[in-house]
Amino acid sequence: MKRFMITAMVLGLSVGAFAHERHEPVEKRTEDARKIEKIVRRVAKAWGKADGKTFRRYYVADPKIRIIESGGQNTGVEDLVENHVLPEWEHFKKMKVTIHGVDIFLSEDRQHAWSISDNEFKAETHKGRKIHSRGFETVIWAKVKDDWRIVHSHSSSRRVKH
């Protein structure tokens, strides 16, 4: 019981240090939260266009960062673009990522944040096979020279059953 209470207190203190903006209308969010949500949506759109420039703009340019997706990982934004984004896009005739909602948590000093987005992926291969999955992505953010940058992301999804 004592161990449970200590764990609950630590978690409560950790979460309490962050401001939570859960599915608030954009106009009610802080400027930082609006900026983060805009980037989340831009990066989602970039997947459907194989737009490496967008990834390079919003991910920290550090080869040690890790981008994890459903059991696989890329290290650094160049690895992500060259070995994941571009090859995946070439595999599909069409592809789209839709964001259904974003929860944003800002640190008290407004220098770090994390977001959790509800994502839907739809694609069709060149052979006509359709893929439809839905899941979540957690992103850790850092403010770099007044701009928000992604320092880590982890996403997973499940096939949508029709």
N, C-alpha and C positions, 0 to 999 in steps of 0.2 A: 504494500500500500504506500509506504514511504517513497519507494522508487517511482511509483506511478505519479504521486503528487509532485515530485521534483521534475519529472519529465513534463508534466502538464504546465508547471510554472515556467520552465525554460521555453517551451513552445509558445506559451502565451506572451512572454516577453519578446520573443523573436518576432512573432506576427504583429505584436503591438507597435513595433518600431517602423512598420510600413503602413502607408495610407493605401487603402483598397478602394478601387473605383470599379465596381462590378457592373458591367453592362449599363453604365450611366449614359444618358444621351450625350453625344459629343459636345454639345454646347454647354453642358454642365460640368464637363471634365476640366482638369487643370490644363494649362498649355503643354506641359510635359507629357501628360497622358494622351492628349490629342496628337502630339507629334509621334509618339510611339505607335499609336493605333494606325496612323497614316503610313508609317514605315511597314508595319505588319501587312497591311493591304497591298502596298507596292511590291513587297517581296513575294507575296502570294501571286500577284499578277505576273511577276517576272518568271515564275516557274512555267507558266503557260506559253511564254514567249522565248524561253531559253535565253533570257536577258542577263548575261554574266555581268554586265556593267552595273546593274542594280545591286547584285549580290556584293560586288567589290566595293560599292559605295557604302553599304550599310553594315557589313561585317568588319570587325576589327582586322587589320592587316597583320595578323600574327599567325605564323604557321603552326603554333601550338594549340590554337583554339580547336575545339571539337564540336562537330555537328553530327548528332546521332539521330538516326531514323530507323525505327523498327528492326533493331538488332545490328544494323551496319553503322559505320561511322566514317567521316571524312575529317582530316586534320588540316585546318586552314582553309581559307576561302578559295584559294587557287585549286586545291584538291577537290573541293566541293563543286566548283564550276566545271573543271576539266574532266573529272571522273564520275560525276553524278548528274549534274544539271544537263549538260550538253548531250551525253550518251542517252539519258532517259528521254529527252525531247526527241532525239532522232528515232527512237523506238516507236513513237506515237504519231498518228496522223493528226490527232487533236488532243489537247490536254487543258484542263482548267482546275484551278484551286479556288474554292469559295470560302470566305471567312464568315461564319455565322455569329460570331461574338468574340469579344476580347475582354478579359479581366486584366487589369493593370494594377500593380503594386509598386509604389514609389518609396524609396528609402527616405528617412526623415531629412537627410541632408540633400536630397534630390540629385544625388550623383550616381545612384544605382537604382535599378528597377528589375522586376520580372513581369512577364506577361504570360497568360495562358489563353490560347485561342482555340476555338471550336472550328475545325477545318473539314472541308469536304473535297474529295478528289474525284474527278471524272475524266476518263481518257478512253481513246479508241486506238487500237494498234492499226498498223497498215494492213493487217490481215482481217480487220473487222471485229476483233475481240474487244468487248467493252469491259472497262474496269470502273468500279464505283466503290469508294471506301470513305469512311468518316472516322475522325479521331481528334486528337488534341496535340498541341505543340506548346512546350514551355520554352521561353526565351529569357536569357539573362542579359541585361543591358547595362552599359556604362556610359556616362556622359564624357565625351572627349571633345574638348574645346567647344563647349556649348551645343554639341550635336550628339544625338543618341546613336550608339553603335552596339551591334550584337556581339557578345563575347562567348556565347554558348547557346546552342539550341538542341532540343530533344523532342522528337515527334514520334507518335505511333498511331496506327489506325487499324480498323477492321473492315473487312469487306461488308458492304451493305447488301443484305439479303432482300431479294425482290419477291 
